[in-house]
Amino acid sequence: MEAAETDKEVPTPPGLLEMGKVLLKVGATGFGGAMPVLALVHTDYVEKRHWVSQEEFDEAVMVGQIMPGPIAVDAITHIGYRLRGWPGALVSVIAFILPPFLLMLALTLAYVRYGGVPQVAGIFKGLGAGVVAIIAATAWRMGKPHLRTVKTASLMVAALLALLLLKVNVVLLVLLAGLTGIALFRKPADLLPGPKPSGPNPTKGRAC
Amino acid sequence: MLDLFLTFLKIGAFTFGGGMVMIPFIEQDAVNTFGWLTNREFIDAIAMGQITPGPVVISSVFIGYKVAGLLGSVIAMGAVSLPTFFYSIAAAHQLHRLKGNLRVRAFLKGVGPAVVGMILAAGFTIARASLVDIWTGLLALACLAALVRFKVDASLVILAAGVIGLFFL
């Protein structure tokens, strides 16, 4: 049913090989988080090749935000499925993950081998400081919209304290927060600004 | 090995709100519960995940490797991607129902801020381990300014931090 709708809008669905090639490139060059990656996908899928319409692309990004898991991977898999069914989804996710997987594997091997060298220890001291900054920047960017109401701000602080001081199980914490959301936000007006679970905007920082 | 698979499956299944949310999850299970890696290695793994392109989840490769070599990295990466894969496909069929469902939106509206709190909590423990002296503290502040104020790309910031570390720390 989805496929029929896609066929109507996109006269020639792309070949699996072609899709794989595009996503290998995106996977290898997609630095900086979900939004920069999605921008690359947008350039190829919507602007250059017209595989999907703007509306379908926006829907895929929304799927990425609603569903658990990295936003870009969600969106890419979803588009792959709508274009070419199961094989399309599978090729998409593998092609996208493969380049960073291999790079990370290479870094891991280097780390296991040379991690103890003093200069390397210096590098990671610097990297550690950078990671703290990236986490703080991400939390700031994701958290800003939630500071607007007392309810959401309290939920944020409660989760912070529950994890930091009480070491509550993370899965339990997510489920509790969701149930609290159902209890607190009963009126449609509460939800008007739209569900933006993470609200990533094109600011830099890795949120995918 | 089964623990590795199940842990990453769980992480993939519950991290609403993007890859950064995986950090508190990974910390609780891989570092605190199973002791697969030290706190230091955990921070280094995340740092390496920031240098590489693609999602930050790619840090799973490092953890998998520590537990069971090459096969371990494949298992960790596969397990963490599996829920995402099926969710996205399921979404293709349920999209219009999900979009309009107020209960789903209320659930996500509750999860959104909580997830930020969880990322902050992980950030605190990571900061305590990484900011060991005044220099690392200043470097973190400089990086934060570059990211938030000047909108420099995260991968560039982390690379610069590594280079500064190599020569000065």
Interface residues (C-beta under 8 A of the other chain):
Chain A: E2 G27 A28 T29 G30 F31 G32 G33 A34 P36 V37 E59 M62 V63 G64 Q65 I66 M67 P68 G69 P70 I71 A72 V73 D74 A75 T77 H78 Y81 R82 W86 A89 L90 V93 F96 I97 P99 P100 F101 L103 M104 L105 L107 T108 L109 Y111 V112 G115 Q119 G122 I123 F124 K125 G126 L127 G128 A129 G130 V131 V132 A133 I134 I135 A136 A137 T138 A139 W140 R141 M142 G143 H146 T152 A153 L155 M156 V157 A158 A159 L160 L161 A162 L163 L164 K167 N169 V170 V171 L173 V174 L176 A177 G178 L179 T180 G181 I182 L184 F185 R186 P188 D190 L191 P195 K196 P197 S198 G199 P200 T203 K204 G205 R206 A207 C208
Chain B: K10 G12 A13 F14 T15 F16 G17 G18 G19 M20 V21 I23 P24 F25 Q28 N32 R40 I43 D44 I46 A47 M48 G49 Q50 I51 T52 P53 G54 P55 V56 V57 I58 S59 V61 F62 Y65 L70 S73 M77 V80 S81 P83 T84 F85 Y87 S88 I89 A91 A92 H93 L95 L98 K99 L102 R103 V104 R105 A106 F107 L108 K109 G110 V111 G112 P113 A114 V115 V116 G117 M118 I119 L120 A121 A122 G123 F124 T125 I126 A127 A129 S130 L131 V132 T136 G137 L139 A140 L141 A142 C143 L144 A146 L147 V148 K151 V152 D153 A154 S155 V157 I158 A160 A161 G162 V163 I164 G165 L166 F167 F168 L169
